[in-house]
């Protein structure tokens, strides 16, 4: 089980049952018969396991191909980011998702259950946060040693939901307590549909990890001048190297590249105290560049050991 799954484990409990008893009194001349004993109700069985998922899609659905970007740490410890690491698609005819992950065969998602909060008595979902899915080996029924988690689209608490054209996923190996990689996927903005004038700001959420298998979250803000072809922005990451999370401050954009009418953009970060390499690359999603996504990597000073390490991830954002 991944660390992200451990943080989001089902919080289930048992309902306390209070029982009362009735008694009677007596005398030497007359007596009142005791009140009948109240039958002890049979306790409801303790819920076992998560309930079935509610109806609805587990991710975005579209007739056309998704565009993707991803970031991961490979088995040799190297970090890889970019648009060609993960392929992800949906088939309306079969209602199945097909995914290709680094170092694994192409396969289909097989949903196993959900992660979130359930009611302690009824065992119904109170807040379903995400689904966890196995991946088949090609078109067989065998599954590979990797799992994929997708935020539940109907969640009201996840920072990764509420988007129409973009979504996030993560994958992990069973021998890692954190996810091995994260990816963003979406319905691409077609060429010629990016505004050529005016400006727009975007805000969104960050998802990622560290090479040492810590977790990364946070927020991101971007500002585009479509007429001038410029981009500025800032990422505000938070890192949880082991358990507690720490803000890392502002990772201000630098060396940005965005051309007028382009569907993609890139840049790096100004990281106080470090000259180590950093980068991000992304693209717009939805009509008229309604949303966007990007993958990134950057150094960070681990607040628990005061050593410089590497983190990576993706973000998704929507136009304000």
Secondary structure, 3 states (H helix, E strand, C coil): CCHHHHHCCCCCCCCCCCCCCCCCCECCCCECCCCCCCCCCCCCCCCCCCCCCCCCCCCCCCCCCCEEEEEEECCCCCEEEECCCCEEEEECCCCEEEEECCCCCCEEEEEEEEEEEECCCCCCEEEEEEEEEEEECECCCCEEEEEEEEECCCCCCCCCCCCCCEEEEEEECCCCCCCCEEEEEECECCCCCCCCCCEEEEEEEEEEEECCCCEEEEEEEEEEECCCCEEEEEEEEEEECCCCCEECCCEEEEEEECCCCCCEEEEEEECCCCCCCCEEEEEEECHHHCEEEEEEEEEEECCCCCCEEEEEEEEEEEEC
